[in-house]
Amino acid sequence: MAWDTEGTKRRILEAAAAEFARRGPDGTTIETIAKSAGANKERIYNYFGNKRDLFHAVLRSELAKAAQAIPLASPAVEDIGDYAGRAYDYHREHPELSRLMRWEGLVFEGEVPDETLRSHYYADKIRAVAEGQSRGALTRALEADHLAFLILALAGWWSAVPQVARMFTGCDDDAEHVRRRASVVEAARRLASPP
């Protein structure tokens, strides 16, 4: 019987994403991840290296999924509010990404793994915003890097601190999520609209 290497790697990454999001890279063990993935520890070490390397692989995988799901083509032709709404939806459906990013910020000081590669990816978003600014579709009151970051923060912070969102709004039901999304879309449009 042939071994399903890719399937095993996928199960390990999925289990590791859940465990790392829940407990952070220092709060979980390879043994726990292996048990959850239905794999043995040796496979994890063979495929991904140590626990830090596995955390990096998980974050890389989750960020790639987000980049594919919510691309920003060009705010000159795409409504920035719609982009923010899609980003809100993604973070709501995948709250583990926000948790993993927070763990990364807590665990690593200074430069983080894949920072150069990720900076290039973010530079593409910044260029898209700058293009929207140069074409007059977006405000120039904020520099492109800050505007791009603020739009993502508007969209993602609801999922990053869901308990605070619930305390502010008094609930966390589907109707409230519709309201939050509408606010994100409107706030992004107002923040980014040219004078």
N, C-alpha and C positions, 0 to 999 in steps of 0.2 A: 504494500500500500504506500502510495506517495505521500510525503509530508507536505501539508499546506503551509508553507513558510509565510506567504503573504497574509493568509488568513490568521495565522498565529500572531504575526506582528500587529495586525489590525486589532485583534482582541487585546493584546498587551497594551497598545496605545489607548484604547478605549477605557480599559480598566484603570490604567495609570492616570488618565485625565480625570476620571471620577475620584480616585483616591487623592491625587494631588490637590484637586479643587477643594475637597472636603478637609484635608488635614495638612496640606502644604508639603513641600519636598522633605522637610525635616521631621514631619509628624507621621509619615507612613513608612512602610518597609517594603522592600522588594518581595518578601514572602507574602505580604498581604495582597500586593498587586498580582503576583503569580497565582495565588489561590483564586482571586476574582476573575482572572483571565483564563483559568483552566490550563495554565502552562506551568512549566517548572522554572525555578529561579535561574538555572544554568542557561536556559534559552534566552531569558531577558538579558543576562550578562553578555551572552554571545551576540545577540542582535543589537543591543543598545549601549553596552558598557555599564558603567556604574549608575547609581541612582540619580546623580546630577545630570549625567548625559541623557538618561531617560526623561528627566524633567524637561530638558532642552528640546528633545525630540517631540515630546507631547506639545509643548508650547509652539514649536515650529509647525506642527501638524494643525493645531487648532487655529493659528493665525492664517495659515494657507487656506483653510476652509472659509474663514471669514472674508479674506481678500477675494476669493472666488465668488462668494455669495453676495457681497455688497461692493462691487467695483464703483469707482467714481470716474466716469468717462470724461466729461467736461461740463462744469457748471455753466458754460456758455450756451450749451444746448440742453442740459439736463437741469431740472428744478432741484436746487439744493435742499429744499424742504422734503421732496420725495426721497432723496438720498438719505437724509437724516431719519426719515420714517422707516426706511428699509434697515438702517443701522439699529434703530430702536427695536424693530421686530427681531432682528438677528440676536441681539443681546438678550432679549426677553426669552427667546426660544433656546438660547445656549448660554445660560448664566455662568457656566463653568469657565468660559473665557475670561470674564471679568475677575472671577476668583483667582484664576491662574495668574493673571496679570498683577493682581494685588500681592499674591504670594511672591512673585518674582521681585516686586519692588521691596518687599520686606526682607527677603533672603539675600539678595545680591546688593552689594555696595559698589558704586561706580558703574563701569561698563558691564552690560549684561550679555549673555551668550547671543550670538547672531546679531549683535547690535548694528554692525556695519551693513549687513544684508537687509535688516529691517529698516534702517535709515534710508536705504535706497528705495524701498517700497513706499515709505512715507513721503519721500521726495516726489514720487509720482503723484501722490494726492496733492501735495503742495503746488506742484506745477499745474495741475488741473485747476486748482483754485486761482492761481496767478493768471492763468489763461482767461478764466472767467472774469477776473478783475480787468485785464487788459482789454477785453471786449466790451466792458461796461455792464456786464451782467451781474457782477458782485461788487460790493463796497470796497473802496480802497482805504477806508478809515482804519481798518486793521490790516496788518501785514498778512500775507498769504499763509505763512506757517501757523500763526496764532489763530486765524480764522478757521483753518482746517482742523486744528486741535479742538477749538471750542465747539465746532459742530459735532465732532465725535463725542466730546464730553457731554453735551446736551443729550445725545442719543443713548449713551451708555451708562450714565451715572445712576439712572433709575434701577438698573439691574445690579449695579455695583453695591448699592446700599438699599436693598429692598425694604429693610425694616424702617429706615428713615422715610422713604417714600410712603410707606403705609402710615407712619405717624403723622406725616404732613397731610395726607389725603383722607385718612380715616378708613380706608379699605384697600383691598387688593383684588377685586373681582374683575371679570371681563369688561364690564362697562367702564370701570376705572382705567383699565389699560387702553381702551379706545380713547378716553379723554386725555391720558398722558401722551399717547402717540400724536394726537391732534395738536397738543401743546408743543411737542418737540418739533413737528413740521412747521407750525406757525412761528415759533421762536427762531428756528433756523432761517426761515425766510426773512424775518424782520432783522435778524442780526446781520445777514449777508446782503440784504438788498441795498443797491446804490442809492445815494441821496436823491 
